Amino acid sequence: MKKDIAVIILAAGKSTRMKSEVPKVLHSICGRPMLGYVLDLVASLKSRHVVAVLGHKQELVRKILPKSVKIAIQKNLIGTADAVKAGLSALKGFKGTVLLLYGDNPLLKDKTLKKLIDYHLKNNVDATLLTAHLKKPAGYGRIMRDKCFNICGIVEEKDADEVQKDIKEINTGIMVFKKDKLEENLKYIRPNNLKKEYYLTDIVEILAKKGYLVDGIKVEDAQEALGINTRKELAQAGSLMQTRINDKFMQAGVTIMDPKSTFINFGTKIGSDTKIYPFTVIERGVKIGKRCSVGPFAHLRENVELKDDVTAGNFIEMVRAKIGSKTLVKHFSYIGDSTLGSNVNIGAGTVTANFDGIRKNNTIIKDNVNIGSDTIIVAPAKIGKFAVTGAGSVVTKNIPDKTVVAGVPARILRKSVFPAGR
């Protein structure tokens, strides 16, 4: 991407229609703040000039911004035009093209954005809009075109007449400008609505009336342009993003038995030939090796790592756990704050009791251990290699290598003769 591209990300808004105290751009989609996806998009442009316009609870939004992103503050939330004005104040001395993005548009793809910018630069346009075609465009501003089919304005739905409401081409809000044209015409925008806000969309008509070239390209998939203002739209965006994530894993050689009932967060890694069964939730940062089997009804939380050939089966919950290769955790178990070796067999109903009421404690289970059904391991505890616990045992002390224990609390019965079986 050319070096004369600057990016302004508008991320100052509240979550008014979400009825939330959390800044809108920090609401999560597939385990990640929606602003994070926009930041990835910006990173793909390799721009040296990126500004995030913050406002509502800006101290929270700052925490997820890279150090390379400049910050501008919109002191009063009085509309998108005012937010852009704040963003431009951080670009003094910059000359070139300005791209406007929104922190609540997480579904936009990099190829769409590059196509928009390339069109703008190639055709020497003063302002280029990304538009979309919707069969039911309720709620969106409509693109107005003159007799020559040139863009001449944007009319908001509340201001549109019946003819204008039938227009299917809508404004996504994403625009590219020549900086000088944007900067010199912002001052002509007036608050012409009940909220007394300055809307950036008004600049389209201002530029067109002055004879500047305003054009647009349509996004091929209108879903990319989905902006998020309500909890319903947040859920819709989450569903679309989940489909992308699942599709990417399947293309990489992972079998997902039922993508509609499988929820995999952003940032998860899964090796080829692993099979994910229905009703499984895999949170952000989980790492799963090759040829594993996960689910159904499994919940893998943060900081879980499964090595190759691991089975994490029915009704399993794991958190902050590392599971060695060829280990089986098949039924009704909770494994938390634990490190399991290779070739371990965890019997049905096993629980690592990791919380003592004050702190989380660790459990270590060495290679080739066989944990009997309904065993409770009270952490901190270490179970040695080739050890065996009897069904219903409560382990409260470390167990030496090659030892069989049973009882409540578990006591040593004898040395184990054979390695743990299956």
HELIX and SHEET records of a PDB file:
HELIX    1   1 LYS A   24  LEU A   26  5                                   3    
HELIX    2   2 MET A   34  LEU A   45  1                                  12    
HELIX    3   3 GLN A   58  ARG A   62  1                                   5    
HELIX    4   4 THR A   80  LEU A   88  1                                   9    
HELIX    5   5 SER A   89  LEU A   91  5                                   3    
HELIX    6   6 ASP A  110  LYS A  122  1                                  13    
HELIX    7   7 GLU A  157  ASP A  159  5                                   3    
HELIX    8   8 GLU A  162  LYS A  165  1                                   4    
HELIX    9   9 LYS A  179  ASN A  185  1                                   7    
HELIX   10  10 LEU A  186  TYR A  188  5                                   3    
HELIX   11  11 ASP A  202  LYS A  209  1                                   8    
HELIX   12  12 ALA A  222  ALA A  225  5                                   4    
HELIX   13  13 ARG A  231  GLN A  251  1                                  21    
HELIX   14  14 PRO A  259  SER A  261  5                                   3    
SHEET    1   A 7 LYS A  70  ILE A  73  0                                        
SHEET    2   A 7 HIS A  49  LEU A  54  1                                        
SHEET    3   A 7 ILE A   5  ALA A  11  1                                        
SHEET    4   A 7 THR A  97  TYR A 102  1                                        
SHEET    5   A 7 GLU A 169  LYS A 178 -1                                        
SHEET    6   A 7 ALA A 127  HIS A 133 -1                                        
SHEET    7   A 7 VAL A 214  LYS A 218  1                                        
SHEET    1   B 2 SER A  28  ILE A  29  0                                        
SHEET    2   B 2 ARG A  32  PRO A  33 -1                                        
SHEET    1   C 2 ARG A 142  ARG A 145  0                                        
SHEET    2   C 2 ILE A 151  VAL A 155 -1                                        
SHEET    1   D10 THR A 255  ILE A 256  0                                        
SHEET    2   D10 LYS A 275  ILE A 276  1                                        
SHEET    3   D10 SER A 293  VAL A 294  1                                        
SHEET    4   D10 THR A 311  ASN A 314  1                                        
SHEET    5   D10 LEU A 328  HIS A 331  1                                        
SHEET    6   D10 ASN A 345  ILE A 346  1                                        
SHEET    7   D10 ASN A 370  ILE A 371  1                                        
SHEET    8   D10 VAL A 388  THR A 389  1                                        
SHEET    9   D10 THR A 403  ALA A 406  1                                        
SHEET   10   D10 ARG A 411  LYS A 415 -1                                        
SHEET    1   E 7 THR A 262  ILE A 264  0                                        
SHEET    2   E 7 THR A 280  ILE A 282  1                                        
SHEET    3   E 7 ALA A 298  LEU A 300  1                                        
SHEET    4   E 7 ILE A 316  ILE A 323  1                                        
SHEET    5   E 7 VAL A 304  LEU A 306  1                                        
SHEET    6   E 7 LYS A 287  ILE A 288  1                                        
SHEET    7   E 7 LYS A 269  ILE A 270  1                                        
SHEET    1   F 7 THR A 262  ILE A 264  0                                        
SHEET    2   F 7 THR A 280  ILE A 282  1                                        
SHEET    3   F 7 ALA A 298  LEU A 300  1                                        
SHEET    4   F 7 ILE A 316  ILE A 323  1                                        
SHEET    5   F 7 TYR A 334  LEU A 340  1                                        
SHEET    6   F 7 THR A 363  ILE A 365  1                                        
SHEET    7   F 7 ALA A 381  ILE A 383  1                                        
SHEET    1   G 3 VAL A 351  ALA A 353  0                                        
SHEET    2   G 3 ILE A 376  VAL A 378  1                                        
SHEET    3   G 3 VAL A 394  VAL A 395  1                                        
END                                                                             
